[in-house]
Amino acid sequence: MIKEKIQQIAKDIFDDVVANRRHLHSHPELSFHEVETSVFVANKLEELGLEYHKMADTGLVALLKGDKPSDQVVALRADMDALPILEANDVPYKSQNPGVMHACGHDVHTSSLLGVAKILTDLKGEFGGTVKFIFQPAEEKLPGGASLMIQEGVLENPKPQAVIGQHVMPFIDAGKVGFRAGKYMASTDELYVTVRGRGGHGAQPQQNVDPVVITAHIITALQTIVSRSADPKSPSVLSFGKVIANGATNVIPNEVYLEGTFRTMDEKWRSEAHIKIKKMAEGIAESMGGSCEFNIIRGYPFLINEEKLTASTRGHAEDYLGKENVLDLDIWMAAEDFAYYSQVADSCFYRLGTRNESRGITSSVHTPTFDVEESALEQSVGLMAYLAVKQLGN
């Protein structure tokens, strides 16, 4: 059976997949600068005899056609970029690029997809249909590599019937995976705000227009957008993580600068909320004698896993890993540019467990101590290969 053949090859290539992952982890590159990473991937594809072409500067797309007759197409996606984080791990494969780190598992995603390409190349006589391998840049930075690749036609010629992606999850034990059908991850918008007043001596507030007080009112009042304007059945988050009021104990500044994020899972409400947020902030500032410049940079849309596709992939995962190793996921208000694929094609984005408490591998993504239990790479490459051939109808 093809499942057993996939499992065997996954075991056979495990050391190579780990070596690829460690190479990528040691040589991380930031979003839109994945030059050497792209060359590394291209060389590995050439070794497999796969033709590829570049998209979005550093992105790569390769095709593999099974020998059996079929016009079905499935796309598999991995992201390649790293984060501006100084790695704190003391491991042999520690980042050699200080201040840049694969702290979100994209090294796992890329090395895994290369492993999947190896498995399916070896087994192309066993299945029909076409597999499209998408190695995508810049998931971590707006406007997102996915949006650029879609604009350049990554989902055309041929057009896939399904797009499948995976992401590491340090809250799930290695050996397990998680699925959620329907709405899964949030949209994300960046908020950049400047509140202006008239600064002066802190002991003479009557002579000033205090932007700090105005800002305090704005931050507090904007929470009512979530608590009183949003549908409580549709989650929304409005958070400000950066506030700069560069005054002193006795100095009221002329302006206060803020940065924040707005996230939701409803595109119609998202657009409505943008108008409400901006109008409320500007109105409060004006009513208190100041002004407010409120800029909203629209980010990724929300991510939705198509119901039928997700049900079938989950079933195949249970078949491959065992039902006890396939978990239900809750909605997550983080964002992912895989959402762009999900907005235009039937898509499934699932989670790969990488946690190992006994070895202290428990840190969250986007932290300096993030790492993965590498044994998960065997399940990663095998499962994705199996999902691909099953979605192709084999």
N, C-alpha and C positions, 0 to 999 in steps of 0.2 A: 504493500500500500504506500501511497505517496507520503502519508504522514510519517511513517516509520523511516522512509528515506530522507525526508527533511530533518527529522530528529537526529539521524546518524550524521548527516553532513554538518548540522549545527554543532555537534560534539567535535567533529573532526577539525573544524575551522575555528574553534573557540579561541585557541591561543593567538591566531592571526587577528581575530576581531579585537581581542584585548590589546594586542600590540598596536593596532591602528588607533584604538581609543587613547592609549597612553601617548602615542605620538601627537595626536591632535590636542590632547590635554596639555602637553608640554609646549605646544606652539600655538597658543590661542591668538585670534585676531578679531578686532572689533567690527561692528556692523559696517557694511559697505567697504571693508578693507580686507576681506578674506582672500587675499591674493594667493598666498602660499597654500592655504587650505584648499583652494580651488585646484591648484596644480597637483596637490597630493591626490585629491579625489579623481581628477582626470587621469593620472597615471594608473591608478588602481582600476579604473574602468577600461583603460587600454589593455591592461594585463588580462582582463576578462574577455577581451575581444568585442567590447560593446562600443558602438558609435555614440557620440554625444555631441551636443552643441551648447554654446554658452548663452545665457540669458541674464538680464539685469547685471551686467558686467562680470560678477564673480559667480553667478549661479550656473548650474549645469543640469542638463536634462538628457537622459539616456533611455533608449527603448530596447526591450527584449521581446521577441516574438516566439511563442511556443511553437513546436513543430506540428501539433495537431490543428486541424482546421477550426477556426473560431474568429468572429469579428468583435469579441468582447475586449474591453480595455479597462484596466484598473491602474490608478496612479498611486504611488507611495511617496511620501514626502519626509525629508529630513532637513532641519535647519543647521547652519554651520557657524554662526557668529558667537563670540564670547562677550564678556561684560567687563567694564572698567573697575575691576576689583583686585586688590592685592591679595594673592593667595596666602593663607596661613597654614596650609597643610604641610607636614614634613613627610613627603612621599617621593620615591624615585622619579616619578613623572610630574613633579611640581612644575608649574608654569615657568618657562624660561623668558617670558616677556613680562617683566615687573609691572604691576598695575593693571594687567589684563589676565582674566581667568575664565575658564569654562566652568562657571558657577551655576549654570542652568541645565547642564546635561547635554548640550548640543554636540559635544564630542561623542557621547553615547549614541545619539540619534544618527549622526553621520557614519560612524563606524558600523553601526547596526545595519544601516541601509546598504552599505558596501557588502556586508556579510550576506544580506538577503539577495543581492545581485549575484553573488558567487553561488549560493544555493540554487537559485532559479536558473542560472546559466548551466549548471551541471545537470539540471533536471528538465531542460527545455523539451526534451523528447517525451516527457510525461504529461504535458499539459498543452492546451490550446488557448489562444488569446494573446494579448499584448500587455506587458507591464511597462509602465512609464515611471522611471526613477527620477524624482525631483530633489535635487540638492540645492537648497534655497539659502540665499544670504539674508542677513539683516532682519531677523525676527524681532530683535530687541530695540529697534529704533524706527520711529515714524519716518516715512509712511509705511514701512514694513516691506520686506522683500517679496512677500506673497503678492501684494497688490501690484508690484512692478512686473513680476513674472506673469501674472494673469493678464495685465495690459499687453504684454509682449507675446501672448498666445500660448502659454504653457498648457492650457486646458483644451487646446485645439490640435488637430493634425497629429495623432488622432485624439478625439474627444473621449475622455474616460467616463465610464458609467458610474464610477465610484472613486473617491479620493480618501485615502486612509493615512493617518498619521499617528505617531505615538509620542509620549513625553514622559520623562522620568518622574517618579513620585516618591520622595523620601519618607512619606508618611505611610507607605505600603511596603510590607516586607518583600524582599527579593524572592522571586518565584511566583509572585501573584500579580495580577493586572486588574484594572478597574474600568468599568464602562458606565456611561449614563446616556440614555436616549433623550432627544429633545434639547431644550436650552441647557447649556452646560457652563459656558464662561461668558463674562461680561464684556460689553463694549468699554472703551477707555478713551477719555478726553482729557487733555491737559489744560489747566487753568493758569493764566498768568495775569496778575492783577496789580495795579498801582493805584493806591488811594492817596490823593493829594489834599493838603490843607495849607496852613500857614504856621510855621514853627516859631519857636521863641522860648522864653524863660519858663521853666516849669512852675515857678511861683506866681506867674502872671497869666493863668490860662484864659482870662477874659480878653486878653489881647491877641489870642491865637485862635486858629481853627485846628483842633487837635486830630490829626489823622489816625493816631493810635486808638483813640476812643471810637472814632468812626469805623475803623477796621474791626474793632471788637464787636460792634453792633452788626456789621455786615456778616462776619463769620457766624455769629449766633443766629441771626435772622435767616441766613441761607439754609440752615438745617430744616427749616419748615418746608422748604421745597420738597425734601424727602419725606418728612413726617406728615405733611398736610396736603401736598399736591400730587404726590406719586400714588399710584394704585398700590395698596399694601400687598396685593398678590404678586406684584412684579418688583423684585428687589432693586433698590437703588442705593448708591453710596456717594456721598459728597464729603471729601476730606481735604484739609489744607495741612501740608506737611512742612511748609517753609514760610516763615513770617520774619521779615527784616524791618525793624524800626530803628534806624541808626541814630538814636538820640543818646541821652545820658540821664543820670538821676535827676538832673535839673534842666534838661534840654528836651523840649518837644520838637521832633523832627518835622521837616516839611512834607515828607511822604513816607508811606509804608508800602513795602513790596511783599506780595504773597504768591505762592505757587501751590496748586492743588490738583485734584483729580475728581472727575465725575464718571460714574460707571452705572450701567443699567443693562437690562436685557429686553428692551423694547425700543425699536428704532424710531417709532412715531413719538413716543414719550421723550426719548432722548432729544429730539429736535425741539419739542415744546419746552423741555426743561432748560435748554440753552437760552431760550428767549427769556424765560422767567428769572433765571439766575442773573443774567446780565442786567435786566430791567430793575430787579430788586436792589442789587448792589449799587447801581448808578443812582437810583432814587433815594436810597438811604444817605449816600454821600452828599447828594445835592441838598437834601432836607436839613443836613447838619452843617451846611456852609462850605462843603468841600467838593471834590470831584473824584470820579473813579474811572479809570481806564481798564476795561475788562476784556481780555482776549481769550478766546476758546479755540484751541487747536484740536480739531476732530481727529480722533485716532481710530483704532480698529473697531469693527462692528462686533456684535455679540456672536458667539460661536454656538451653532446648533447642530447636533448630531441627528441625521435623518433617521427616523424611527425604524423603518424596515431594514435599512443597511446595518444600523447599530444592533438590532436584534439578531441578525444573521451573523455578524462578526462576533458578537458575544457568544452565540451558540458554537461557532467554530473554535473560539478560544477555550470554551469548556471542554470541547472534544480534544483539543491539543494539550491543555494543561491540567485538566480535571476540574470539575465543577467547583470543588472546594477552593480553588485558586483563582476564581473569577469573582470580583467584588462589585457591589453597587457603589457608585459615586454620588455625592451630593453636588449641588450647584456650587460653583467657585467664582468669586467676584474678581479674580485675577483675569488678565486678558492675554490673548494669543493671536498672532496674525494668521494662523491657520483658519481663523474665522472668515477671512476673505474667500477661501475655497468653499467653506460651508454655506456661504451666501449665494453661490452661483452653481454649485454642483452637489449632488448627494455625497455626504461626507461622514466620516467617523473618526473621532479623535479620542484615543484611549490612553490610559495611564499604565506605565511600567513600574512595578515596585522595585526599589533599589535600596531599601533600608536593611541594616543588619545591626541590631542593638548590641549584640555580643562583641562586635568589633568597633563599636562606637560610631558607626556610620549612620548618623541620625540628623545631621544638620540640614536645615531648609535650603532650598535653592536661593540664589542671590546672596549667599553669605560666604565669607572668606574660608570657612571650614567645610564647605560642601564637598562631598565625595559620594561615590556609589559603590555598592557591593557588586563587584564585577562578575560574579557568577550569574547575575541577571542577564548578561549579554547572550548567554546561550539560549535562554527563553526568548529574548528580544528578537534575535535573528530568525529563529525557528518559527515563532508564532507569526511574525509578519509575513514570512514566506508562505506559510500555510494559509493565512487569511487571503493572500493574493490569489493563490491557485483556486481556492474555494469560491472566491468572488467571481472568478472567471468561469465558474461553472464546472470545474474539474473534480 
